[in-house]
């Protein structure tokens, strides 16, 4: 047989091939995509997956999750809340620091089916609770962080710091300096949590480098992307022109419908859409990554752009392996079949505001490495 699996008749979305809902068949062999073509003969494949009526996308990538299950208050099971919901690759953003990363690698990264990458927190214990990991800067051990990164280059793809007032107190400037020092020493990007920012946003933006990522970009406490007039700020636009990136990181308290609508109305779109899924928001308002993507559909972002911001854009933002996030020949056969449902749906932001929409996304089936690992179509 030419193919081990043939995904037949779906609406394929892959911006790297200019496909935006085009009907194509996807042929898989030995865990890799080998063909994306019109009307491949069924008889050439050992197994045919009927995808008519579904969106066929690269396995989704969630750039902001917390999956250190059993450690701290945030961790959830990666396979239950990522893989089962269409996410084949997830990036844990700072759940582990230098002291706790070995356990994270052994018991999560090396144990779950979801492909996990990590941003190492500059705080040596990572994120254990809601508040305070850098109220004492003795926890920011740059030398140890650099050592752990260098020993785990295959999985650690960046550094992380939370610069909220509850997390750093009066130490924001020095904490940021230490995080940037570690990021510079390892030649990795730094992701910064900016919700309830503990320093002037202009001071933060002035020291960021191309490729550094602002997560929770549509948060309400500081409204970091907006100026005092409620318009997209000049300082933010200048930072984006220098190559600073915006990530959604919806989360429990970091996505404002009002801020998002104002920013989108002025043409400011996030580079990546992520959920910040964790134990405190899996029952709402986040639920999962596909629900987060559906919210951006409801705000007017086209399906093709939403999918791109949860696939290849994530690869580019963190320099992830080049064989994920797309469906070109040679890519890992990580594929999601998504259902775009019509009806009446109600969404909520992190502030409790609700709005209605006519479409919703859900994961119908998930293929990982050429194997069907989730099938909700039955």
N, C-alpha and C positions, 0 to 999 in steps of 0.2 A: 504494500500500500504506500502511496505517496505521502499520506498524512496520517498522523495518529488521531487527530481531532480536526473536524471542520465545523466552524461556527457559521451557520448558514442563514443568509437573508436578513441580517440585522442592519440598522442604521449606524454606520461607523463614524465615529468622531476621533480624528487624529490630526491636529493642526500641522504636524510636521509633514504630512502628506497632502494637506489641503482638503481633507475630508471633513465635512460638516453635515452629517446626516445622510451621506451617500450610501445607497444599498451596496454592500460588498460582502464577500465571503472571506473568512480568515482561516488560513490553513496553518496547522501547528504540527511540528515534528520534533521529537526529543526535547520537549520543554521550551522550544523557541518558536517564534513566529517565522514562517518561511514564505508566506504568500498572502497578499491582500488583493483580491481580484473579483471581477464580476463572474458570477455563476460558475463556480468550480464544481466539477462533476462529483456528485455524492459517492459514486462508486470508488473514488480514489482515496477514501478515508475509512479508517477502522471505526470511527465514531462520528456521528453527526449531531451537533447541538443546534436545535431549532431556535433561531434568534429573531424570527420575524415579529415585528411589533415592539422590539426592544432596542434601546441604544446600546451599541457595542463600543466600549471605550477602553483605553489602557487601564489596567488596574489603578484605582484612584490612589493618590498620595496625599496624606494628611500631614502638613508641615508642622502641626502643633498639637501634640497629645501628651497625656500623662499616664503611662502604663507600667509603672513600677508597682505592680499589684502586691498588696500586703505590707507595703512600706509607706508610712505617712498617710495622710488623709485623702490624697487625690488619686492614687493608682487604681486603674481598672484593668481587666483582662483584655489584652490586645486582640486576641482572636474573636472574642465575643463582641467587642465594641468597635473594632476596626475591620478585620477580615470579613466577618459576617455581614458587614454593612457596605461592602464594596471596596474597602481600602486594603490594598495588598502591600503597601509600603507606608510606614508611619515614622515620624520623627518625634522622639520623646524630647521635650524641651526643658532640660534642667532638673528632672526628677532626681537625678544622681549627680553628686559631686565627686571629687577625687577619692574620698574615703569610702563612698558607697557604690561607686561604679563597678567594682569587681563583682559584687552580688547582683547588680542589675544585668551585667553581661551574662553571668552564669544562669540565673534563674528566669530571665525574661528574654533577652536577645537570642541566646542560644537554645531556648526551649520552645518558643511559640512558632506558629506557622507564618504569621505576619512577618514581613521583612522589617526589621527595626533598625533605624539609625538613631544617634543621640547627639544632643547638644549638652556638653558638660557644664554644669553650673560652676561659677567661680567660687561659690560657697562650698567648702569641702564636704559637707553632709548633704548637699542638694536641697530639695524642697520637701520638708517633712510635714509642715503645718501651714496654716493660712498666713502666718505673720512671722517676720523677724529673723530670717536666716542671715542677714548681714547687719543687724543692729550692733554686733560685735565684729569688727573687721579682722580680728584674729582668725576668723573662719575662712578668710580669703587668702589661700595659700597658693600663690602664683606658681612657685617652683613645682609643687606637687601636681598641680593641675596640668602643667606642661608635660611632666613626666607621664601622667596617665594618658594624655592625648597621644603622645608619641608611641606608647605601647599598644594603642588601640586605634590606629589610623584607619582601619577597615570599617569601623563603626562610628567613631566620633567625627562628626562633620562640622562642628562649630562650637562656640562658647555661648553661654546664656547668663543673663543677669536680670533680676527683677528690680526696677528702680522706683517702685511704688513707695509711698511714705511709710507704710506699715512694714515694708521689707528692709529698708535701709535707714530709716529715720533721718538723722542729720548728716549721714555719711555719703550722700549720693555722689558728690564729685569725686571723692577718693575711691569709692567702690567702683565707679565707672572707670577710673584710671587703672585700677588693678585688673579689671576684666579686659580692658583694651590691651594691657600689657601682655596678658596671657594669649589673647587672640593674635596679637602681633608676633609673639614668639613662636606660635604654632602655624602662622600663616592661614588662619581660619577666620570666617566671618563671626561676628558677634550679634546675637539676637537680644534685643532689649525690650522688656516688658515696660510699657509706658503708661499703663493705666494708673491714675492718681499719682502722676509723676512728682517726684520729690525734688526736682530742680527745674529751673526755667528751661522750656523746650528749646529755646534758641541756644542755650549753653550746651545742651546735649547735641543738637544737630551740628554745631560748629566743629565737634571733634570726631564725628563719625566718618568712616571710610567707605569708599565704594564697596557694595556688597554687604554692608552691615544691614540688619533687618529690624525694623520697628514693628513689633507685634502688638495686637490690640489697637490697630490704627484707627478704628472708629469708636474708641471708648468715649465715655461721657464726662468722667470726672474732671479731666484736664482739657479735653477737646483739642488734643495736640495738633491735629491737622488744620484746625480753624483759627482764625485771628479773632480779635475782640468784636469785629463786625459780623462774625459768623460766616466769613468767606474763607476759602482755602488760603492759608498763610503764605506769604512770600518766602519766609525762611524755609518752610516745608518744601515748596516748589524748588527752591535753590538746592536743597539737599537731595531731592529726587533727581535733579539734573546732574548732580555729582555721582549718582549711582547708588544712593541709599534706597532700600527696598521697603515696601509696605506689605505686611501680612495681617490678615483679619484677626485670627485668634479669638473667635467669638466668646467662648467662656461663660462663666456664671455671671460676671459683672462687667464685661468689657466690650459689648456690642450695642451701640445705640442706633436705633432706627433713624432718629432725627439727624444725627451726625452723618450717618451713611448716606441718607438721601441728599443732604446738602453737598457732600463731597462728590457724589456721583453726578449730581446735577451740574456741577462745574467741571465735569470730565475727569475727576481724580478717581482712578480705579486702583484697587489693590493689585499688587503683583501676584500674590498668592492668596487663595481662600482656604482657611483652615478652621478647625472646630474648637481647639483647646478642650477636647472632651476629657472629662475626669469624673471622679465618683460623685461630685456634688452637682453635676448638671446632666447626667445621663437620663434623668427623668424629666428634663426640661430645665432651661429653655433650649439646650443644645441638642440633646438626643444622640446625634451622630454627624458625620461629615456630609452625607447626602442631604440631610435636612438643612444643613448650613448652606450647601450649594443651592438648594431649592429656594431659600430666602433671597439669594441674589438673583435668581431667575425672576422672582416676584418683584424685584426692584428694577427690572428692565434689562438686566445683562443677558445677552443671548446664550443659548445652550452651549454653543461652540466655545465662547469665552469662559464660561463657568468651568467647563471640562478642562480647558487648557490650563486654568489657574489651579487645578488640582491634579495636574499630571506633569507635562513637560516643563511648565514654568517652575515647578518645585525642584525639578532636576537641575535646572539652570541656576536657581537662586542659591543652592547649597552645594553645587558641583557634585551631585549624586552620580552614581554609575550611569553611563550613557546608554545602557541597554535596558533601562526601565523608563516608564513615562510616555511610551509611544508604541506603535504597532508596526514599525518598519521591519523588514526582514532582518533576523538576527536578534531581535529584542527578546527578552524573557517573555514567555507566554503568560503574562499576568494580565488578565482581561476581566472587565466587569460588564455584566449585562444589567442595564438599569431600566426601570420602568418609569416612564414619564406619564403620570396619571392626571387626568382631567377631573375636575369636580370643585367642591368648595372646601378650602383648607384655611386654617387660621394659624398664624405664626406669632411668636413673641420675641421681643428683644430682651436684653439683659436687665432692662429697667422696668419690665412688666407691660410695656406698650404692645398692643396686639394689632395685627392687620390681616386682611383676608386676601387670598390668592386663588387662582383658578387651576394651578398646576402644583404637583408635588413629585419629588424624586424618591425612589426606593431601589434597593438592590434586589434584583431578581435572581442572579446567579453570579458566582465568582470562580474564576479559573486562576490557579496559582501554579506557575511552573509547568503548564500544560495539563494539569489535573483539575478536574471539577471538585472544588473543596466546599462549595456552598451552592445549594440549589433550592430556592424558594418558589420556583415556578409550579411545583406540584400542588 
